[in-house]
């Protein structure tokens, strides 16, 4: 999906996710709240795919940036009286960037299991900080009463979640475009080079460590903004945006969809969150069982995720149709 | 004129084990120089110190007269030091073209670009193709590197090193594990390399060494035993004793 040998032009299939989202907006008005949540997690998953799927950085701590962004927007809106959504978004992104740069500069010198544990430790620390600083964060009760002004002074966040949905869709469109540019650029190609053979990238003169810190910071910025979106849509922040659980959920979503495929980040959250919503209503006590079964199936039988399965089916179909044509 | 690459009293020990002892070595500009020695003589350690993969315990390394002892791999590459790996080290799942293009982008400082697509960088693509073409790999550009026969993979290895436009090229066993007829192809390609590149080759294939090199350095137990033109080395009794003797009887 990246590199010098691929065609970077837009294909019509790439419009499908956005067409589906717009269709959902008109056809499923009672599900817009879930829809906005899905869009936010797609943006969050895209940011993870940048570092995991392309640069090969394995992390269980990506919620650190998401949560920090969520709390930044929340504290601005509930405590500091800064209610402009774009200002909140900006500061959430900036907070994510600063944390990404600071922690990335330390932990990206390590690899594999050490790196994994360090990412986990950072989000666990943040969770504990958010829990203890209850005067600022609301602690375990969460932070409610987050003020968010109408977007551009025009579009109020309405009860039905229409504004929220379109706002998140616009944010996702911009985020997706930026990620797409990065992935198809020489920088994206270089990241896959690091993922495929780090020693080789060193030997051709690439400052690998700094490149990783850079993409980690970019990804953290995106994750911070995704967190802010969640706060703005809910006008509430809870501790569940930090720690292992949201990181793990996100990782599961991306693996379900397909890692390193860009659109895996779109498919995964849809499947995961819709399944969660459905299963939680039908079997409130066992819904995680369904998610677990789904994950096991995908990991065992389709290492490329759901998109990988679709790819294989398409290939088979193409082969068959070309066989048919040559038979005629 | 300074040497293309030079070491002064280079030492390396791992604990009590000394693998390089006061190595004084000169690689002249445009040289075709071979480094040989029995297994465990410290050849790879020496090369790793030259490239910066391993820090020496003592001594100095100079690249075109500039001291690089403390500089890291990337900095030495920027100063014109290229290398190939003894064990093939490619980007196995990426197309052959990308293997070379990644190196060119890095050399020209374009790898940091995030907005324009990689495939619209025509200058990188054209140069990649011409390098592959020169090594007889033009038809394999679109294949994943791991799908090539091993001999060709070794050539891709050389293509990556060449794409960095090195003034000094270290070839660490370029023909290791390659069948004889393919190793001839590699030799033919090596002989066509630009004359202004100083080449140091580390190789076990004596046939290849004696045909390619104009100077040979023999390393034994971390020390330079003797250095000279191929004829002198072939005639040297000490070399025959410690090294060539094994091959002659085999």
Interface residues (C-beta under 8 A of the other chain):
Chain A: X2 X3 X4 X5 X6 X7 X8 X181 X182 X184 X185 X186 X187 X188 X189 X190 X192 X193 X196 X197 X199 X200 X201 X202 X203 X204 X205 X206 X207 X211
Chain B: X51 X73 X74 X77 X78 X83 X85 X89 X90 X91 X92 X93 X94 X95 X97 X98 X101 X102 X103 X105 X106 X107 X110 X111 X112 X113 X114 X115 X116 X117 X118 X119 X120 X121 X124 X125 X128 X141 X142 X160 X164
